[in-house]
Amino acid sequence: MAYIGQKEKKELAPAIKAVLKKYNMKGTIGINRATSLVVNLKEGAIDFGDTHHQVNTYHIEKFYGTGIAGQFLNELVAAMKGTKWYNNTDTMIDYFDIAYYIDINIGKWDQEYKVVEAV
């Protein structure tokens, strides 16, 4: 069963913050219903082409390519997974076994993502 708590979030936070800093991005780290680790991107130097949407973390290359946006999102997902994440899910037999889900939001419904110049 998917589960992530505050302790796990605190362990993953330094690596996530390092990726955000590397790409000059600002965001928050949170937990949704104890099953999902969430990063909400508020502003940064990368233009994603939209002011708010949720990233499909399973198909980053398809939607963001291999450019700077794709590189950033792939590194962010890797940092969010850390070393304890696993996925033994088998949808063919309706078996779901995952450490926790990963959500990345670019902006929010009430707060748009802002593109700022790189420092």
N, C-alpha and C positions, 0 to 999 in steps of 0.2 A: 504494500500500500504506500502511496506517495505521502511523504512527510518531510517537512523542513521546519526547524524551529529557530529561535533567536540565536542559540548557541552556534548552529551551523552557519547562519547568516554572518555572524561576527567573524567566523573563521574564513569565510569566502570574501568578505568585504575588502581586505587589503589588496588582493589580486584584482578585483573588479575596479577599485579606485585607481590602481596603477594603469589599467587599460584606458580608463576615462581620461586620466591626466596625459598619457602618451599621445592621445588624439585630440587634446584640447576640448574635451566634452564635459558638460555638467549634467549630473543626473542624481537620482535618489535610488536607494536600494530598499526593498521592502519584501514582505511576505503576504501572500494572498491565501486566506483560509487554510493555512498550515500545509498546503500542498504545492504551492508555486513560489519560486524565487522570482521577484519582479525587479527590473531596472527600468525606471522612467527617465528618458532623456529629455532634458529641458532646453538646452542650447548647446551649440558647438560649431566647429569649423566645417563640418561635413554637411553638404546639402543633400537630403534624402528625397527631395522633390515634392514633399507633402508636409503639411504642418502638424498633422496628427494621424497616426495609424499604428496598428500592432504588427510587429515583425513576425513572419513565419520562419521560425528558427530552424525548420527542417529543410528549407529551400532558399537559403540566403543567396547562393550563386545565381539562381534562376531570376530572382527579383532585384538583386543589387549588383550582380556581376562580380568581377575579380578586382575592381578598382578600390579606391580608398574606403568607400562605404562597405563593400563586401569584406575587406580585410579587417576593418574595425569590428564589424558585427561578428565575424568568425572568432576573433580574439576575445571579444566580450563573452560569447557563448562558452568558449573554452574556460575562461576564468570563472564563469558562473557554475560550470560543472565541477571544477576542482578535481580532486582525486577520488572522491567517494561516490560520485554519480554513477549510476548504472541504469540500463534499460533492458529488461528481459521480457518485454512485451511480445506476445504472439497474437495478433488480431485474428488469425485464421481459426484459433480455438477460443477466442474471446477471453484471453488471459492477459491481464494488465499488471505488470510488476515493474515499477519505475521508482527510482530514488525520490525524485521530485520533478515537477514541471518547471520549465524555464519560459518566462515571459519578458519580452522587451517591447516597451511602448515608446514611440517617437511622439513626444507631446502627449497631451491628454485632451479629452473632449472639451474641457473648460480652460485649457492653457496650451496655446500653440507652441510648437517647437520653433526656436529662433536660430537662424543661421547668423553666426558672428564671425568676424575676420580672425584668422589665426594670429596668435601672438608671436 
